[in-house]
Amino acid sequence: MTRYSLLFAAAALTVLSLIGLIWSGWMSVLVVVFAALTALGIYDVMQPDHAILRNYPIMGHLRFLFEGIRPEIRQYLLEADQDEEPFSRDQRSLVYQRAKGVEDKRPFGTQKRVYDSGYEWITHSIAPKHIADHDFRVHIGGPDCKHPYDASIYNISAMSFGSLSGNAILALNKGAQKGGFAHDTGEGSISRYHREGGGDLIWELGSGYYGCRTPEGRFDAEKFAQQASNPQVKMIELKLSQGAKPGHGGVLPASKITPEIAEARGIPMGADCVSPAAHPEFSTPIELMQFIGKLREHSGGKPVGFKLCIGHRREFMCIVRAMLETDIVPDFIVIDGKEGGTGAAPLEFANHVGMPLIEGLTFAHNTLRGAGLRDRLKIGASGKIVSSFNMAKILALGADWANSARGYMFAIGCIQAQACHTNHCPVGVATQDPMRARALVVPDKAERVYRFHKNTLKALAEMTGAAGLSHPNDFRPHHLLMREGDCNMVTGEEVHPYLPDGFLLRDEEDKYGYLERWKRSRAESFAPFDAE
């Protein structure tokens, strides 16, 4: 009967408190408290939903209390500096320090286990270089692009207004405007907060075509041309998939749609907002390229590209074949790793669907090299890139620039509470609650966004110079070393080599299976076929 001890104790104390009223009226306070606990215990025993409360009345609520604050207990009391869930305290602290402009150095040597498998490092030169200007740029725009864009090599990745608060969007965009780097709108389109900030925009178009859609949810070329003509819009990014939930659509319930969200997306109030899993405007690789050509034409010749998380590798090869057949080559491709993602996603998708960034980037880079197209477009990369080493690594493996979403969220105050999908963000970043969003002071956080970008690129310049290089885009796989096992190390060139230009067009066999997949790809369809 010890399971019911708290219930019996509460009942007994209620009776004693009632008796105590004979001597003091103050005992009424105890009567109320103990009577309430007794009523709660009786309710727990009778309710049908929670077995633990039926067996442990009153006491069982402690279990739910500790379960509710488990993430905070772990983060503040138990988590080690190197534990990544999903970002380690070391990673978050580095962003906070650079965003605040405070000391980001560490004494007494590394805390990394440098002889454990998976440890990575950049090789340095005996003759390092000093790089005075760390405003590194990449020129985006092919021969068919009339308005190329010289983008920073570190930009804000896609996060929609609606997922983020208006104050968060405004702070990010004002920081980007001051620092001269780009802010991806996310598929929620261009909001009034993007416009007010005045920063450069990468307008992302998802399958819902928000900001340029018909009432039926199809693409509206006239609305697109009007939006794309905005001088703030520097590039157009067509989202095929995202790392957090590739191949999965989404629904924004009518109850969560505010007038500001409806205005930005071009959707009606009072109805669910549906983003289908697949684009309705194309279904084959050739149609995809033709649609990209259409976007380039209607944007007046601005850089147009697409973003995806690599899934079936052969399907990406189908897209590359369509580039060759149509001679429509996008100005850029952004590879999103499955480790990316700021929004909520089904657990199975977040954990087990999609290719991690390093493998996806390497595959896309080498496929384009094999098809002789790598020099005609640029590649961006996104997925947990918050430090100069993260950037140096992905640049070495084939990227031309990097995007970060959660890094910039940390810069504006995110504490990794992981309450983004609840509308209860404690710091006003991922919420539409105006009282919570009020906590985010825009001028202060915009300055932090600017400083985070500036100090991260300054650190990248120092790392680049230490390697004896003049620009971060000079990093190559051989500059990267990694611990494969205890006492064994390999170079990035051994694990992620650059394959020969044009090798797929020459039908040259390779040990990585590229040619075999290439032979099963075709421009007319994403479906596989037997090349024999």
PyMOL commands that set and color helices and strands:
alter all, ss='L'
color gray80, all
select helices_A, chain A and resi 2-20+27-46+51-55+60-68+70-78+89-100+166-179+192-197+221-228+254-256+259-265+285-298+313-326+347-352+357-370+374-376+388-396+406-411+434-437+442-466+472-474+477-479+492-495+514-519
alter helices_A, ss='H'
color red, helices_A
select strands_A, chain A and resi 120-122+137-140+149-152+154-156+182-184+200-205+233-239+250-252+273-275+304-308+332-336+378-382+401-404+480-485+488-491
alter strands_A, ss='S'
color yellow, strands_A
deselect
rebuild
show_as cartoon
